[in-house]
Amino acid sequence: MVGDNPTSPAEPDTTGQDRPSSSPVTFIHYLVVVLLVAGGLAYWALKPVHLNPMADPRAAEAMALVQTHRAQQAPTLLQALTDRVQRIADRGQGVKLGEWTVEPEKGREDAYLVKVFVREEGTRQWFEREYVWRVDLAKRSVVPLSMPAEDLMPFGEAGPLKRGDDPPGL
């Protein structure tokens, strides 16, 4: 009979004598959760400014200036880039819009570099287009520093590459 055997699976032991109240496994589980939360908070607090532009209000302003700047075939640069990515995807090509990053430009006060990458699927392999703009907060100007970025800018606002100047850093 099933009821005669006190250790049968039909009637589990409910006295709690077989399990200790604080086992090492439970302690390890809580320790792992605490370490994961602490690691996430440390990463969020200590990550570089160019990975978290909202930590620096001036970097956030530089990003906003670029994203809301007029574009050639769209109201803003952000809209133009989003539309370009959407057109590529509509053709059935793989495409990935990367994260927008902002970093202070070395040696220039009030100047920031705003960058975003777009990965596109080619015929044989993937390639990246780098969109880079220099933002001067004092002048509130946005200057494209890469050819893809210049392609999005309105006519008459060409950067140093189309005017024949040397690219930055040369």
N, C-alpha and C positions, 0 to 999 in steps of 0.2 A: 504494500500500500504506500501511496505517496505521502500521506500525512504522518506515517509512523517514523519516517527518517527525518530528523531535525535538520540535516544538511542537504536535503534534496533541493534541486533547482526550482521546484514549484513553490517552495516556501523559503525565501531567502532569509538569512539571519538579519534581524532588525535591531539587535542589541547594540551594535556599533563597537563590539569588543575586538573585532578583527582589524579595524582601521584606526590608526592613531589620529588624534585631532589635528596635529600640525606635522605633516609629513615633509621630508626634504624635497619631494617633487613639487609640492604646493609652494614652498619657499622659492624654489628655482623659477617657477612660472612667474611669481610676483616680481622677482629680481629681474627677469628678462623684460617684463613689461616696463618696469621703472627705468631700466637702462635704455630701452628704445625711446621712451618719451624724453628722457634727459638728452639723449643724442640728437633727437629731432629739434629740441629747443636750442641746443648748443649750435647746431648747424644753422638754424634760422637766425640766431643772434650774431654769429661770427662770420657768415658768408660775405665775400667781398662785395663792395658797393656796386660794381658793374653787373653782378648777378641779381642784386636787389636794388634797383634804382629808386624805389620808394623810400629807402632808408636815408637817402640824401635828397632833400627837397629841391636843390638846384639841378641835380641829375634828373629828377622827375619832371622839372620844368623844361629841361632840354629835350627829353623824350616827347613831351606834349607839344613842343614847338615843331618838331619834325612830323609827328603823326597828324597834326592839324594843319600843316602847311599846304598851300594850294598845289595841285598836281596838274599834269597836262590834260588828262582825259577823265578826271574825277574831281570831286570837290576837295578831297584831302589826299595826302600821300598814303595814309593808312588804307583808305578806300581803294586807291589805285593799285596798291600792292595786293590787297585782298581780291580785287577783281581779276588781276593778272593770274593769281594762283587758281582762282575759280575757272577761268578760261582754259588753263592747262589741264585741270582735272576733268572738265567737260569734254575735252578731246580724248579722254581715256588714258592720258599719261599719268604716271605717278608723280606726285608733287607734295612737298612738306614745307610749310612755313615755319621757320625756326623762331626762337625766342628773341625778343627785342632786348638789346643790351646797351648800356650807357657807361662810359668811362671818362674820367677827366683826361684832357689832352695834356701830355707832359710838356712843361715849359711854357704853357699859355694859361694865364689866369682867365677865368670866366669862359673857357672853351671846353666843350665836351664832344666826344665822338659817339654817335648813335649808330648802331649796327643791327642788321638783321640778315639772316641767311635764308635763301630759298633753295631747297634741294629738288632737282628735277630729274626725272627718269629720261635718259637718252636712249639711243637705239641699242647700245651695247652695255652702257653703265650709267650710274648716277653721277651728276655733277652739281656743283654749288655755285650760286650767284651770290656775291656779297654786296649788299647795299650799305653804303657808308655815307654819313653826313657829318659835317663839322657844324656845331652850333656855338655861336658867340652870344652869350647871354647879355653882355653889355650892349651890343648892337642889335640884339634880338634877330640875328640873321641865321639862315640855314643854307649851307653850301654843300652840294654833292661832291663826294671825293672818289666815287667809283662810277664806272660807265653805266652799270645797271641803275644806280641812283640818279644819274643825269637823265636817263631815258624817261624817268617819271616826272621830272621837274618841268614847270611851265616854260614856254618859249621865252628866251631872253634872260633866263636865270641859270645859264650854264656855269658849271664849276671850272676849276683850273684845267681840266683835261680837254675840254672843247675850246677854251680860249688859247691853248698853246702853252700855258705855264707849266712848270715842272710839277709833277704830282707831289703831294706832301711827303716829307721824309726823305727826299732826294736832294 
